[in-house]
Amino acid sequence: MKTNIVTPALRNIKIEDPLFAHYSDMISEKLLPYQWDVLNDRLPEVEKSYCVRNFRIAAGELDDERLGAIFCDTDAYKWLETLAFCIESGRGKDFEPTADELIELIGRAQEDDGYLNTYFSVCHPDRKWKNLAEGHELYCAGHLIEAAVAYYGATGKRRILDIAVKFADLICRIFGQEEGQVKGCAGHQEIELALIKLSRVTGNKAYAEKARYLLDIRGQSPNYLVDELKRTGKDRIFPEFKDYDELYAQSHLPPVNQTTAEGHAVRAMYMYSAMADVAREFGDQNMKNACRSIWKNVTEKRMYITGGLGSSGHLERFTADYDLPNDRMYCESCASVGLMMFGARMAALSGDARYYDIVEKALCNTVLAGISAEGDKYFYVNPLEIWPDNCIAGTSMAHVKPVRQSWFGVACCPSNIARTLASLGQYIYAQDEKSIYINQIISSTLETRMKDAAIKLRLCSELMDKNRFSLSIQADRAQSFTIRIRVPEYLKNPVFVLEGKAIAPVIENGYAVVAVSHAGSQTLEVSGSITPRWMAANTNVRADLGSLALMYGPYVYCLEETDNGKLLSNIYVSADTQVEIGNGFDTLPGALPSLHFEGCRLESGTGDKLYAEPSFSFSSQRLTAVPYALWCNREPGEMQVWLKARI
């Protein structure tokens, strides 16, 4: 049965949390102008994007060579989507005229039949739709559609939506099983979830049907993408695709038959998100079961403690169960954004709050770590251990950067993080005709309606300093409904007090269910115990065997060289070591506390010799841990999440 859980409009949600409001404000005030300058190649110290320039070339307004990544059109689309979310949330309005000019430029670059891709229009018009494995045409189209839906929703302006619809109509004509149609699928998934969004905003079911088709055709025999790569071998776009296999693009089986997370982690998350959408849109129980199996495999066997995904630096992919190295993995920021997307869709599909435990893990660790506190530096790769000296170009560690970068030649992560944080409200609240869902305990307000009643909620979180939060509920008239509040797994022994009286709400699918019926105001207070806790990995995780990681609430903590000195790999700590909660750092946002504990440092006693007979000794050391989400915002240097356990 199709579920009807939806996200309230972002314009009705205001974020007040000191940590996340910092990022929300920063995106509209600093990140939007910074990234717009990057897209226009105005910053000489930053790697050129060529993005806007390429649209001018495709529009016939500039006679020059198209440059940049094959898919860099999406940098403009994601910037536009980010701005749309900011505008809807009451920010970034000053950039709307700039956005309208960009949209007109995009429209001028669109071909008469609806086709829109600067790489193929300018460089290889004869190769359209002939290299789906590498060409990213459908990927770019998907991000255009997402931007169009967001901008139309924020402003009511149809120009970009009409551009997207024209392109989507072309795609619907090009792809299918009829004579003369392309019977292939996207090499890099994205179009599938975008078409579902377009179907919902336009009411045109054909787009949802085409999304379903593009999933159903995937993994069929003969394998379209594998056969295509054989045909296009002499025209290879990405040399590394010599190692391409069916698993890489999740085309080893039809999606409905898949049970494990395989291949390129970002492509996988986008496809799994689309699968959840299709399962919901069409009431497809088999697809829903596939999503559940994949989710279980991801979160129980192939995910880092930070919500990071992708353990191989080569081809940015999943490998084997429990293969989770800490210093040379990938954990692309976009993959954790995709995990948030997948988790939110699974929660809407099932009504189960526990999916949001993982959404929170990804958000509060890898996604936040991917952007600097100032908003102008980014991590593409998110390691759990850094030794800066061995992050050397031309080696197996070349992909790991010890500091955030100003931009990337492949710039998907900066814009993906931006659009995620700009639309954070969609991960906090949801509702159906009977309930309002609170999925993240992030200080914020929501204005909505439940049938005939206007409802205003104010969520004030003090979880990280006082282990409590409160919810103010205001209704302008009597109306029976329930508020379903996700109870975080780290909040132990929760106590619920409604209007000064203790209550014992039913816990259903991870939600505490609180009934509301009368008009006026009432306040719910929730308190419990949150303590720093040492975590160990499954015995099968070889990289972490005999090691401990420290968490407080949803945040993973790490050691940095600036607080604890070099050779962090030599630090040992006992699992029963008491952890003290300290103050936050004035230079870091959100006032998240530091953590302090006693550890010891191992010395080998070899002196200056590379090898010698063993002579080990320990020396005590007071250690300071900081949230992984905020590492490398002070002094660069070594960083370590997993610490060796002293037994």
Order of alpha helices (4+ residues) and beta strands (2+ residues): beta-alpha-alpha-alpha-alpha-alpha-alpha-alpha-alpha-alpha-alpha-alpha-alpha-alpha-alpha-alpha-alpha-beta-alpha-beta-beta-beta-beta-alpha-beta-beta-beta-beta-beta-beta-beta-beta-beta-beta-alpha-beta-beta-beta-beta-beta-beta
